[in-house]
Every structure is written in structure tokens, then in C-alpha cells.
Amino acid sequence: MNSFSTKAGSESRLSDLKEGQSGRIVRIGGHGALRRRLLEMGFLKGTQVYVEKYAPLKDPLELIIKGYHISLRVEEATQVILDNVRQELSNGRETN
């Protein structure tokens, strides 16, 4: 992950990110067992999350968080709110 382009000033749901994008966790929605499970897996405020890929039918998505690969259902990913969303570029250059 060397180069990024940034879409500053907006919040996004983790489920709205595309492959190759990353963002910083602002808050975790939900309650009960789902919220507790996300927190236990490392989904904490301020943590960077990178979308590695989506499954062929777009559910689940594979994430990298704190160096670990985690699969998460798209429905569950809607509970994670991010800011500072960035796109990694394959050619190593940034776009404006």
C-alpha cells in the first residue's frame, strides 16, 4: 500500500467501499452480539481498514485490519462508519 488518493471530508459505510479502498473507523453501530463481535475482532475507533476483495457474488468481503485478514458479511459491514477513505492505485501514482 504505497500510494493513495483521498476523498476527504466525508464519512462512508464500510459496505460502500470498493476493492482497494481503505478508511479509518469513526464508529461502530449496532448493538448486542454483533457490536461486541466487531469490537473483539479489532474494529475500534481510529483503526485503518483495507478492503482486499469481495467474493464473486459480492458477499462477504475480505478485509485487512491490524494485519489480519477478516471476512465480513456486507450486512454487518454497514454498521462500520469510516472517514478518510482512500483508494490505492495499482500504478503507484496518485490522482487528483
Secondary structure, 3 states (H helix, E strand, C coil): CCCEEEECCCCEEHHHCCCCEEEEEEEECCCCHHHHHHHHCCCCCCCEEEEEEECCCCCCEEEEECCEEEEECHHHHCCEEEEEEEEECCCCCCCC
